[in-house]
Amino acid sequence: MLLLPGRPVLPSPALPYSPSPSPSRFRPLPCTSNAPTSASTAASADATAPSSFSVEDYLVNRCNLYPNVAARVAPELSAIRSPSKPDAVLAFLADALELSPPLIAVAVARDPTILTCSVPRMLAPRADELRALGFTTFQMGLIVMRCGAAAFRSRALVSSVQFWVPYLRGRVDKLVAALKGNPGLLTADLRTVKSTIALLQEEGTLTDGDVGWFAISYCSKLLVASPDEVDTILARADEFGVPRKTRAFKDAIIAAFSATPERLAWKAAFFRDELGWTEAQVKTAAAKMPTLLTVSAERIRRNWEFLTTEVGMDAERVASFPALLRYDLEGRLVPRFQVMRVLLARRLWRGRDFNNIAAITEEDFVAKFIRPFLVKVPNLAKIYEAAVMEKEEQ
């Protein structure tokens, strides 16, 4: 069944019986050709409207909602006495924002009071303001879909957009993308948001670029949390043993926010019980890379097996370079190790640990470990490319 107005649609593959709204979940449109296309046609419809106007019937017949949903949201529209204003709104959503009938139905179901808004005094000016900021018609439609019509008609919308865009390097498309994961970015109280960001920047040394990354990541909800909630996260981040006001503390904040204390405790026990690490080794790895405790156990297990059986590293060494347990095994560790093994067999390279080879960027790896040896090992590039291709074909 449809979600109540104002509730964000959160599709989840793990809940097959609660899919996100799609055209199939709304009543088929009885006749789209008779839908109003402008405010003038809406006015003419009002002139011929019967004296008794049923909001429920309107929601069913014109907005394409199921009767049970229409009955649920109709009380919020008790002030509507004729189809004039809602017809104008529907025309605006269809023409100005280019929303399809099923998407209009989603917008109305989420926030039925959109039908009470004045197009010339509220909705149209808001669209003009967003267009002046660089939003396309399609992006404005996405704002309605992701944040609800209430956000679109909010007087604080433009201020919120102007606040977030600088953190996203001036790109409104990144803001629209961020709204998919956290519609609250445009509806949160900016005073609270500013206090929260100031606290994170002070304690976690977050740069403006870091704030932008948070906004488009799974940590975006931390940016709109209250300062008290952030204080709780900071206290949990302290448990990783990373000093505050350091760049490394940012990772501790991410880890503390991304996993519950119980989950973090379970992952620490996983290192001790399944991998045989000591408590000191777990603390060393967590302090160097707090987000290691948010990596899946399967990836850690597979990387650990490769590093110990193939590369020959021990727990003490891996704990000192915990990023090795986060890297892509087939796409990074295995191909680079194969190159290292060839160079060692030809006695063309010595003296550098595998962790250094694994840590450098792809460009630096090719420049330092492929190109200089192509004369003596002509097929070295092919060996590396073949190993990478095996990952892509899986």
N, C-alpha and C positions, 0 to 999 in steps of 0.2 A: 504494500500500500504506500501511498505517497507520504512524504515527510511533511511535517507541519511547517508553516511559514517561519522563516528565520532560522531554520535548522540547516546547516550546510550539508550538501550531499557528499558523503565520503564513501566512494566505491571501494570495495575490498574483495579480492579474489577469494579470501577465506570465508566470505559470507555469501554464498551463491544465491541465497533466498532473499537477499536485501540489496539488489543491484542499484547503481545510480540511475536517476531518472533518464529515460530514453523515450523516443516517440511511442513505442509500443505500450508504455505504461499509462498513456493518456487516451482518452476517448478519441476515435477517429473524427476528424473535422467533418461535420455534416455538409458544409458548403463554404469554401474559402473565398469564392468569388464575390460573395455579398459582404465581405468584411470591409469596414470603413478604411479608406486610405488617406484621409485628411481630416482636420478638425471641422471643416465646413460640412463634409458629409455626415460627421457625427452630430452636428447641430441640426441638420435636416432630419436625422433619425429621431432626435429628441422632440422635434415638432410633431411628429406623427406617432410618438410613443403613447401607449395606453396609460390611463391615469394610475393604474396599479402596476408597480414595477417590482419584480421579484429578483432580488440579488442572487439567490441560489440558481434560478433558471439562467440568469445572465452568465454566471460562472461556468455553468455546464455547457450552455449553447454557444457562447461567444468566446470563452476563455479555454474551453476544451478540458475542463476538470471533471473528474468522476463525481457523481452525486454525493458520495459520502465525504469526499474532500471539500466539495462546495458547501455542504452543510456545516462542516467544521470551521471553515474560515469566514462564512457569511456574516456572523455577528460582528466581525471587525469592520464591516462595510455597511453598518446599519444606517449611516448618515446619507448614503447614496439614495436618491429618490428618482433618478432618471438615468438613461444610458449615455447622456451627453458627454460627461467628463470621462468615464471609463472608455468610451469609444475613442475619444481623442488620445487617451493614453495608449490604447492598443495600436492605434494608427502610428503613434510616435515610435513605439517599440519595433513595429514592423518596418516602417519606412526610414526613420532616422537612424536606428541602431541595427537595422537589417536582421532582426531576430526571426527565426522561423516560428510557425505556430506552436510546435512542441516546446521550443525553448521559451516562448512567451508564457506558455502554461506553467513551466517550471518557475519562472520569475514571479508570476502571480501567486502560485502556491506557496512560495517561500515568504513573500511579503505582499499580501493582498492589498494593503493600504496604498500601494503604488497607483491603484486605480482612482484614488481620491486626489492625486496630485494635479496641479495645474501645469499643462504643457508649456504655455507661453511664459509663465512666471517662474517656473521651477525647473522642469526637465530640459526644455530646449536651451535655456541659458547655461545649465550645467554641462550639457553636451558641447556647447560652444567653448566653454572654459577649458574642457579637457582637450578639445581639438586644437586649441591654441597652445596647449602644452605639448603637443606632438602625438596625441593618441589618434589612431585610426578608428574608423567606424567599427571595424571588427573588434578591436581592443576594447572599445567602450561597451560593446555587447558582452565581452567576456567579464568585464567588471560587474555588470548586472548579474551574470550567471554565477560568478564565483563569490561575490560578496553580498548578493541580494540587492533588491531594488532600494531598500532603505539606505544602503551605503551610497548608491548613486545619487539619491535625492538629498543626501546630507549636505548641509552648508559647510561642514568641515572637510568635505572630500578633497577640494582643491588644495587646502592647507596640508592635508595628509600626503597627497601626491608630491607636493613641493618639498615636504620634509624628507621623504624616502628617496626620491630620484637622485639627489647628489651622492648618497651612499652607494648608488648603483651606477656610478659613472655617467649619470645623465641619461640613462637608457630606460625609457618607459616600458619597452618590451620586457626587460628584466623584472620590472615591478609587476607587470601583468602575469608573468610566469611565476613569480613568488606568491601571488595571490592564490594560486592553485593549491599550494601547500598550507597557506595560512591567510585566509580572507580577513582575519582580524587586524592585519597590518593597516587597513584603511578605516577601521572602525574603532580602534583603540584610542583611549584618551592620550593626546600628545604630551600632556604634562607628565603623565606617568611614564610614557615611553622615554621621554628625554631624561627623566631621573634614572631610569633603569639603564639606559645606554651610558650615561655619565658614570654610574657605579661600575659597570663592566669595563669601561675604558680606564678607569682609575685603578681598579684592583687587578684586572686581567691584561692591562696595557693593550687593549683592542684599538687598532687603527680604524679610520673610517672605512678602509677596504675590508677589514675584518667584519665590521658591522654589516657591510653589504653582503659578504659571504654568508654570515649568519642569516640574513634576510631571505636568501634563496635556498637555504639548506634546511635540514630537519631541526635545526636549532632556532628557527625563526620565532617560535612561540616564546622563547626566552626573552626576546626583545620587547614583547608586549606584556611580560609578567610584571607583577608589582615589585617594588624594591625589597619588600619583606621576603617574597618568594625567591628573589635573586640572592638575598643574604643566605637563605637556606642552601641554595646550590653552591654558593661560595664556601660555606662551611664544609660541605661534603667534598668539594674540590681540595680543600686543605688536607684531607686524609691521604691524598696521593703523595704527600711529602714534597710538593713543589712550592717554592716560595712565591708569595703573591708579588704583584708588580713586576713579574718577569714574563717574557714571551712564552715560556713553557707553560705558565699557569693557564694560558688560553686553552690548551689541550685538556688540562685538568677540568676546566669549566665545561668543555664539550662532553667529556666522559661522564662527569657527574650529572649533567642534564639528560644525557642520552640513555642512561641505564639506572634502574632502581638500585638502592643499596644492596638488596637481596641478590640481584643479578650480578653485581660487581663482586660480592662475596663468593658467589658460586663460581665465577670465572677464576678468581684467585685460588680457590680450592682445586679447580681443574688443573692448573699449572702444578700444584703440589702433588695431587693424588694421581693424575694420569701421566704427566710428563716427568714427574720425579724431581721437580725443582724444590729448592729450599725456600724457606720464608724470606731469607735475605735476597735471594735471586729474584723472587717475585716482586719485592719492594724496589729493587734496582730497576727492573724493567718498567714497572708502573711509574716510577719517578721520571724515567727518561722519556717514556711515551705513555701517558695515561690512557689514551684512546685505544691502546692495545687490549684493554679489558673489555672493549666493546666489539672486538673482532669475533667473527663466528668461530666456535670451537672446531668446526670441520676444517676451516682454512688454517687455523693454528696447528692442528694435528698434522695435516698434510705437509705444511711447510717445515714443521719440526722434524718430521720423518726424513724429508729430503736433506735438510741441513745436517742432520746427524749421521745418516747412512751414506749419503753421496758426497757431501762436502767435507764431512769429518769434523764438524764443530761440536762443542760440548755446551752444556747448559750455561756455564759461566760466561762463555763467549757470546752466546745468543742473547742472554739477558743484558749484556752490555750494548748490544745492537738490536733492540726489539723490533725495529722496523722490518727486519728480515721476515718476521712472522706475518706481516701485513701485505707484503708485496705479492703480486700475481705470480703464482708458481710456474705455470706453463708459459705465460707470456713474457716473463722477465727473468726469474731465477734460473730456470732450466736452460734457456738459450744462452744466457751469459756464462753459465758454468761450463757449457760445452765449448764455448770459445776459449775460456780460461784453460780448460783441460788440453785443448789442441796446442795452445801456446806453451804450456808447461811441458808437453811431450816433445815439442821441438826445441825446448830450452830457449825460447824467444822472450820469455817473460818470467819474472820472479820478484819476490819482495813485497807484493801487495796482497792484503787479505781479501777474501771474497766479499766481505761486507762492503768494502770500498767500491768494488766493481758493481755490486748490486745497487748501491745508493746513488750513483751518479745518473744524470739525465741520459735519455736515449741518444741525444745528439753528442754529448761528451763521450759516451761509451763507444760509439762508432768512430769518433775522431781519434780516440786514444788506443782502442783495442782492435779495430778492424782495418782502417786505412793504412796505418804504418806498417802492417805486416802482409799486405796483399802481394808484394813482390815475392816474398819467401813462401807464402801460403796462398796461392791464387784462388783457391776455393773457400777461403775463410768466410767471405761474405755469404756464399751460398749455404755454408753450414749453419750460419746464424739465421739467415732468412728461412731456411727449411724448418728450423726449430720453432721459429715464430709462427710460421704457416701452420704447423701442426696444432697450435693453440687455436688459431682462427677457424680451422676446419672441424674442431670438436663441437 
